[in-house]
C-alpha cells in the first residue's frame, strides 16, 4: 500500500510518499520540498509507484503509466 501526496500551484509545490508491505514501512517517508532539485532516483511519487511494481513506458512517468494524470487537477476529480 502506498500513500502519496502532492501539493502544487503555479508550478511550485512539494511531494510526499510512503509504502507499506505486511504492515511495515518499506519506503519512506519521502519528501521533496518546494525548490529542491529532483533526485536522480526520481520523485517520491514515482519511487513509491515503482516499489509497487509500476513500469513506465518511454516518454511517460509512473504517475501517467497508472492513469493518475486524470487526477492532476482537483476540478477534474468529479469527471
N, C-alpha and C positions, 0 to 999 in steps of 0.2 A: 504494500500500500504506500502511496506517496501523497504528501501534502505539498502543493506548490502554490505560490502566491506571487503576483506581480502587481506593482502599482506604478503606472506610467501616465504622464500627462505632458503633451507637447514634446515628446521625445526624451524627457528626463524621468528617471524613476529607479526603482530597485526590485530585486527578486529574492525570494526565499524558497528553499526546498528541503525536504527530509524524506527518507524512505525507510520503511519498517518491513521486516521479514520475520515471521514467527514471534511477533511481539517485541522484537529488538530493533533498535535503530541501526541500520546498516550503511546509511549515508547521511551525512549532515549532523546537525542543521547547517545548511549552506546559505550564505547571504552575499549578494552582490549589491553594495551600496551605490547610490547615485554618484556619478562622476568617476567611479573606479573602472579601470580597463577590464574588458572581458578576459578571463584567464584562458590560457591555451587549451585547457580541457573542456571549455565551454561554459555556458551559463548554468546557474543552479538548476533551472527547469530542464534544460537539455540533459544534464548529467543524471537527474532523477529519472527521467524517461528512459534513458539508455540503461540505467540499472534495472528498470522494469522490462527490458528486452526490446525496446523500440529501436528500429534501424531506419535512419533517414536515407532517402534516395538522393541522387545527385541534384543539387540546386535547392534542397529544402533542409529545414532543421527538424528535430524530433517533434517539436511543437506542432508544426504543419503536418508531419508524417502521420500523426494520430488524429488529425482533424480539429485540433484546438484553435486553429486560426479563426474559425467561425465564432469564437467567443472572445476575440481580442478586444472588442468594443462592448461595453456594458449595454448600450442601447440595442445591440444585436441579440442579446440573450433571449428575448421573447419571440424571435423568429424561428 
